[in-house]
Amino acid sequence: MLRNIALMRRHPPAFLAQCANRYGPVVRFPMPRSEVWLLSDPDDVRRVLQGNHRAYGKRTIQYDTLALVTGTGLLASDADLWRRMRRIMSAGFHHDLVASMAEAVHEACTAWVGKVLGSEPEAELDLDAAMLELTLDIVAATLLGGPLSGRADELVEAVMAALHVVVAKAQQPLPVPESWPTPGHRRLRHSMSVLDAAVDDVLATRRSAEPGTDTLWLLITALDEELASEQEVRDEVVTLIVAGHETVAATLTWSWVLLAAHPEAERRVDAEVAALPDPLAHGWDANVIERLPYTRAAVAECLRLYPPAWVITRRSLEADVVGGFDLPAGATVILSPYAVQHDDMWWPKPEQFDPERFMGDRSPAETGSGPLTYFPFGAGPRLCIGRDLALMEAPMVIATLARALRVRPLRPSTIREDFGVTLRPKGGLPAVVTRRRVS
């Protein structure tokens, strides 16, 4: 481990894959305070996330530090609190309701194109930051019941600054007390004050509007009926803002990178988009997604190569037997979608971008009881509540934007992966967008 500190910091999944290749699918790291286990066999991954999920909780360094931003929202909560809030919010992610969000996604994309290009033929931008801004607009329109009243830029900056601090905190070899006035703690407090003020505004604005079926209205109703506390509602709203836009933004950014690097794949996406009905004349609904099989497959392949949640951790609540080994209670368990999804044992030519892997029937790796070789959204009861929305939103965004513009990274050879809370391009992604056709 000491010899590989540089690799651990630069490319953590490569270090995990190296350990698995050398020592096998079950690896125990010699940590001084508690046992840390790496599981890389898809059968073992399924046991932790699905088959014996009740024996594993989320009280790990990963989620405890993330909770400094999100509080005990769905992403970081556990046990009874998680089950209660999941029940309250699940209606907001019902399949039929997600389908009705398609037009809102298209409208947000069209407005974004007009803001970015205006009357100009092209513009240079940070593609990573641009996708964060766009997906935050979409979260507001679909989950929060309305726009963020001009606070989108401020919110994106606050969210990213806060996440940067918690990533650095998680990587520190020794814990630093919250009361210490370090620069990181000051940045975190400022970012959280911005987030909290935004949540207050969002709640006040939504209360003054008409009742609806959006997730925020479900939370407000739960608060009024004393099914949830003010703090719990605040935590869930922050979680919606943080998790609801950052993960999809990362997927979109990497999708544009992959399509630009593979002209034939980009051509096939363009052909699908060109065959769609004119959205201005006919509107777009969820049925449009069914006419984008290759675009959907390209997104699925992007999620295989660049899963936003590149690592998942759990803490064993009781002893278990995994891969033939006795895993004790209190151990930290590491699972890496990135490492498993890049493993040539499960995926032929794993570094190759090949959307055809996901054409036709849905990948059996996502369902059933077989080995879990593909899990960008997790698995089991803790499967990401927003999965269906993300799988509708990302292809819809690509289709809408592809009608209007072409995206080209300016320095593709310099793009590097940054393994923070989510997997993003390191230092942003300078790109040029060029007007191509009228949306």
Order of alpha helices (4+ residues) and beta strands (2+ residues): alpha-alpha-beta-beta-alpha-beta-alpha-alpha-alpha-alpha-beta-alpha-alpha-alpha-alpha-alpha-alpha-alpha-alpha-alpha-beta-beta-beta-beta-alpha-alpha-beta-beta-beta-beta
